[in-house]
């Protein structure tokens, strides 16, 4: 009888000379070991497929549609490390929670509940700080959880009483400002938000305490210069000359803690302009410190990326924006004229407190060891019930921010 030969395509290998079974042998052959292989397209065919194999086990072939597979997800070009801080992106990290949307009536009920949680307080300064607007910011920062907002607010007030940020004046921190590493721009964005310009590559001091103190001073003055219908600011960071050594991690952590714990919901937008590639590793370390609401306000903008440059045109008047950020304003930081502006702000802030009948402590530079040993100064002691069960914001692994 003639030998019938068959061929079956299997990838790049061929099984040839496959014998047919004996025509008088009707027993069921032993099933070979089965393997499933996924192939795109149609499986190979042959006009005379073998009915039994004694030397090669055939796989079971499953055919998938021939359409191209979906592209692999790509990291966002605006965010090193693959995460996207775009506020329109769906929450996926950094403690993301579904934000509640409350009506005005419901918001007022939350404010009333928060005031009940806070209890009575005698200090006029605290009364001024605990305005409806402040309560709303702390409630939003804790997604309308009254108990969490109360704890956060008590800690923030305790910090203000001991640190006295409103009493820091220009002469206390003038040396920190000499290089223009942080300053308040003389223009606002299109939404009327105060703009803080940060140039960490121009760091000129080594004292973390002094650097944080200057940051707090800048925050206080930025808030004071907000319009009545605006409560947020913009941070505009220029990475020119920045290196990993420019920003110690400890100072970065304290900066984040100050902003999130003591000034919640004050940041409207943070633009990181032209960060170098080495910043990506630094960003991966910093991201876990940010809560979700802060994280999603961060935007990476590159002068070589036309798409990201649109952010600048959308947010700022380019005729006023510094040329270093893609604007058309050639002006640069000038220390002496800025010092005059800040001294005028000091007078303005002092007058504001006097007009409100608020008397502030005279010594704002530190809380003495004796006072700490006695449980704090007189203002703090008078608010003992207000602070009951709370701790100062933990800006360091040892307690509150040092003055």
C-alpha positions in Angstrom: 0.0 0.0 0.0 1.3 3.4 -0.9 2.7 5.5 1.9 0.6 8.6 2.5 2.6 11.5 3.7 1.3 14.6 5.4 2.7 17.9 6.6 1.3 20.1 9.5 2.6 23.7 10.0 3.4 24.4 13.7 5.1 27.8 14.1 8.4 27.6 12.3 8.8 23.8 12.8 7.3 21.1 10.5 6.2 17.6 11.4 6.4 15.5 8.2 6.1 11.9 7.2 3.2 11.5 9.7 1.9 7.9 9.3 -1.8 7.2 9.0 -3.4 4.7 11.4 -3.9 1.1 10.3 -7.1 0.9 8.4 -8.3 -2.1 10.4 -7.4 -0.7 13.8 -10.6 0.8 15.3 -9.4 1.3 18.9 -9.3 4.8 20.2 -5.7 6.0 20.3 -4.2 7.3 23.5 -4.8 11.1 23.8 -1.7 13.1 23.7 -0.8 15.7 26.3 -2.8 18.8 25.4 -1.4 22.3 25.4 -3.2 25.5 24.5 -1.5 28.1 22.4 -3.1 31.4 21.5 -2.4 32.5 17.9 -3.7 35.6 16.1 -5.4 34.9 12.8 -6.6 31.7 11.4 -5.0 28.4 12.4 -3.0 26.6 9.7 -5.0 24.0 7.7 -4.1 21.1 5.5 -6.2 19.2 3.0 -5.4 15.9 4.7 -5.0 16.5 8.4 -3.7 13.5 10.3 -6.2 11.6 12.4 -3.7 10.2 14.9 -0.2 11.0 15.9 2.3 8.6 17.5 5.4 10.8 17.5 4.1 14.4 18.0 1.4 15.7 20.3 -0.7 18.3 18.6 -1.8 21.4 20.6 -5.3 22.7 20.9 -5.3 26.0 19.0 -7.6 28.8 20.0 -8.1 31.5 17.5 -8.4 35.2 18.5 -9.7 38.0 16.4 -7.2 39.5 14.0 -7.6 43.1 15.3 -4.5 44.7 16.8 -4.1 44.5 20.6 -4.8 47.7 22.6 -1.7 49.9 23.1 0.1 49.6 26.4 -0.6 52.5 28.8 2.0 55.2 28.5 3.2 57.4 31.3 1.8 60.9 31.2 4.3 63.3 29.6 3.3 65.9 32.2 4.2 63.8 35.2 7.5 62.0 35.8 7.0 58.5 37.2 3.9 57.7 35.3 1.3 59.3 37.6 -0.9 62.1 36.3 -1.6 65.0 38.6 -4.3 66.3 36.2 -7.3 67.2 38.3 -9.5 65.6 35.6 -7.8 62.3 36.0 -9.6 59.7 38.1 -8.3 59.2 41.6 -5.9 56.3 41.8 -3.3 57.0 44.5 -2.3 59.2 47.4 -5.3 58.4 49.5 -7.8 59.2 46.8 -11.4 59.3 48.0 -14.7 60.3 46.3 -15.3 63.9 47.0 -18.7 64.8 48.3 -20.8 67.5 46.7 -22.9 69.3 49.3 -25.5 72.0 48.9 -25.0 75.4 50.5 -27.5 74.4 53.2 -25.6 71.2 53.9 -22.3 73.0 54.0 -23.7 75.5 56.6 -24.9 72.5 58.7 -21.4 71.1 58.6 -20.0 74.5 59.7 -22.4 74.6 62.6 -21.5 71.0 63.6 -17.8 71.8 63.4 -18.2 74.8 65.7 -20.0 72.6 68.3 -17.0 70.2 68.1 -14.6 73.0 68.6 -16.4 74.3 71.7 -15.9 77.7 73.4 -12.8 79.7 72.8 -11.9 83.1 74.3 -9.0 84.3 72.2 -9.9 87.0 69.7 -7.2 85.7 67.4 -8.7 82.3 67.4 -12.2 83.7 66.8 -10.8 85.6 63.8 -9.1 82.5 62.5 -12.2 80.3 62.9 -14.3 82.2 60.3 -16.9 80.4 58.1 -14.4 80.5 55.3 -11.7 78.8 57.4 -14.1 76.2 58.6 -15.1 75.4 55.0 -11.4 75.0 54.0 -10.7 72.5 56.8 -14.0 70.6 56.1 -13.1 70.3 52.4 -9.6 69.1 53.3 -11.2 66.3 55.3 -14.0 65.6 52.8 -16.6 67.0 55.1 -15.8 64.8 58.1 -16.6 67.0 61.0 -14.5 65.0 63.6 -11.4 64.9 61.4 -11.8 68.6 60.5 -12.1 69.5 64.1 -8.9 67.6 65.1 -7.1 69.2 62.2 -8.3 72.7 63.0 -7.4 72.4 66.7 -3.9 71.4 65.8 -3.5 74.2 63.3 -4.7 76.8 65.9 -2.3 75.4 68.5 0.5 75.8 66.0 -0.5 79.4 65.3 -0.5 80.3 69.0 3.0 78.9 69.5 4.6 79.8 66.2 2.8 83.1 65.7 3.2 83.3 61.9 1.3 86.6 61.7 4.0 88.3 63.8 7.0 87.4 61.6 8.2 90.6 59.9 10.5 91.4 57.0 13.6 92.2 59.2 13.3 88.7 60.7 13.8 86.9 57.4 15.2 89.5 55.0 18.5 87.6 54.6 16.5 84.6 53.3 15.1 86.6 50.5 18.4 88.1 49.1 18.6 85.7 46.1 14.9 85.8 45.2 14.4 82.1 46.0 10.8 82.8 47.0 8.9 86.0 46.4 5.4 87.2 45.7 5.0 88.3 42.1 3.6 91.7 41.4 0.8 90.2 39.2 -2.0 87.7 39.8 -3.2 85.0 37.5 -6.3 85.2 35.4 -8.4 84.0 38.3 -7.2 86.7 40.7 -5.0 84.3 42.6 -1.8 85.5 44.3 1.4 84.1 42.6 4.3 82.8 44.6 7.5 82.4 42.6 9.9 79.7 43.9 13.4 79.2 42.6 14.9 76.4 44.7 18.1 76.5 42.7 18.9 79.9 44.3 18.9 78.5 47.9 21.3 80.7 49.9 21.0 79.4 53.5 21.5 76.1 55.3 19.1 76.5 58.2 16.0 74.5 57.6 14.3 76.4 60.4 15.0 79.7 58.7 13.9 78.4 55.4 10.5 77.3 56.8 10.1 80.5 58.6 10.6 82.5 55.4 8.1 80.2 53.6 5.5 80.8 56.3 6.1 84.6 56.0 5.5 84.4 52.3 2.3 82.4 52.8 0.9 84.8 55.3 1.6 87.8 53.0 0.2 86.0 50.0 -3.0 85.2 51.8 -3.3 88.8 53.1 -3.1 90.1 49.5 -5.9 87.8 48.1 -9.0 89.5 46.9 -12.3 89.0 48.9 -13.6 86.6 46.3 -10.5 84.4 46.2 -8.8 82.2 48.8 -6.2 80.2 46.8 -2.8 81.0 45.5 -0.5 79.7 42.7 3.0 78.3 43.2 5.2 78.8 40.2 8.5 76.9 40.5 11.5 77.6 38.3 14.0 74.7 38.3 16.9 76.7 36.7 20.2 75.6 38.4 18.3 73.1 40.6 20.2 70.0 41.9 19.3 67.3 44.3 21.3 69.1 47.0 19.2 72.3 46.5 16.2 71.0 48.4 16.9 68.7 51.4 14.2 66.1 51.8 13.6 67.1 55.5 12.8 70.7 54.4 10.6 69.4 51.6 8.6 67.3 54.0 8.1 70.2 56.3 7.0 72.4 53.4 4.4 69.9 52.4 3.2 69.5 56.0 2.9 73.3 56.6 0.9 73.7 53.4 -1.4 70.8 54.0 -1.9 70.9 57.8 -1.8 74.6 58.6 -3.0 76.2 55.3 -5.4 73.6 53.8 -7.2 74.4 50.6 -5.0 77.5 50.0 -3.1 76.0 47.1 -5.0 76.4 43.8 -2.3 75.3 41.4 1.4 74.3 41.6 3.4 74.5 38.3 6.8 72.8 38.1 8.5 74.5 35.2 11.2 72.6 33.3 12.2 70.2 36.1 15.4 68.3 35.1 15.3 64.5 34.5 17.0 63.9 37.8 14.0 65.4 39.5 12.0 62.3 38.6 13.7 60.3 41.3 13.1 63.1 43.8 9.4 63.3 42.8 8.9 59.6 43.5 10.1 60.2 47.0 8.0 63.3 47.6 4.7 61.9 46.1 3.8 59.8 49.1 3.9 62.9 51.4 1.1 64.6 49.4 -2.5 64.0 50.0 -4.7 63.4 47.0 -6.1 66.9 46.9 -2.7 68.5 46.9 -1.2 65.9 44.5 -3.8 66.5 41.8 -3.1 70.3 41.7 0.5 69.7 40.5 1.3 70.4 36.9 4.5 69.7 35.1 5.2 72.2 32.3 8.1 72.1 29.8 9.1 74.9 27.5 9.8 72.3 24.7 6.3 70.9 25.0 3.7 73.0 23.2 0.8 71.2 24.8 2.0 71.8 28.4 2.8 75.4 27.4 -0.9 76.0 26.8 -1.3 75.8 30.6 0.7 79.0 31.0 -1.4 80.8 28.4 -4.6 79.6 30.0 -3.6 80.6 33.6 -1.5 83.7 33.1 -1.5 87.0 31.1 1.6 86.4 29.1 2.3 90.1 29.0 2.7 90.0 32.8 4.3 86.6 33.2 8.1 86.4 33.7 10.0 85.6 30.5 11.6 82.7 32.5 8.2 81.0 32.4 7.5 81.7 28.8 5.9 85.1 29.3 6.8 88.4 27.8 7.7 90.3 30.9 11.5 90.8 31.0 11.5 92.1 34.6 13.6 90.2 37.2 13.7 90.1 41.0 15.1 93.2 42.5 15.8 92.9 46.2 15.6 96.5 47.4 12.3 97.2 45.7 10.9 93.9 47.0 12.0 94.8 50.5 10.0 98.0 50.3 6.9 96.1 49.3 7.3 93.6 52.1 7.8 96.4 54.8 4.6 98.0 53.5 2.8 94.6 53.9 4.1 94.3 57.5 2.5 97.7 58.3 -0.7 96.6 56.5 -0.9 93.4 58.5 -0.2 95.1 61.8 -2.9 97.7 61.1 -5.3 94.9 60.2 -4.9 93.2 63.5 -5.1 96.5 65.4 -8.4 97.4 63.6 -9.8 94.0 64.7 -8.9 94.7 68.3 -6.5 91.8 68.4 -3.4 92.1 70.7 -0.6 89.8 69.7 2.3 88.5 71.9 5.5 90.6 71.6 8.0 87.7 71.3 7.3 85.7 68.1 10.8 84.2 67.6 10.4 81.2 69.8 8.5 79.5 72.6 10.8 79.4 75.6 11.8 76.2 77.3 10.3 77.5 80.6 6.9 78.1 78.9 7.0 74.7 77.3 7.8 73.1 80.6 4.8 74.9 82.1 2.5 73.7 79.4 2.8 76.7 77.0 2.2 80.5 77.2 -0.8 82.2 78.7 -2.7 82.2 75.4 -2.2 78.4 75.0 -3.1 77.8 78.6 -6.3 79.7 78.3 -7.3 77.5 75.4 -6.6 74.2 77.2 -10.1 72.9 76.7 -10.0 73.9 73.0 -6.8 71.8 72.4 -7.9 68.9 74.5 -7.0 65.6 72.9 -5.1 67.2 70.0 -1.5 67.3 69.0 0.5 70.0 67.2 0.9 69.3 63.5 3.7 66.8 63.3 6.0 68.7 60.9 9.1 67.0 62.3 9.6 63.7 63.9 9.9 65.5 67.2 7.0 67.8 67.3 5.8 71.0 65.8 7.7 73.3 63.5 10.6 75.0 65.3 10.6 78.7 65.1 
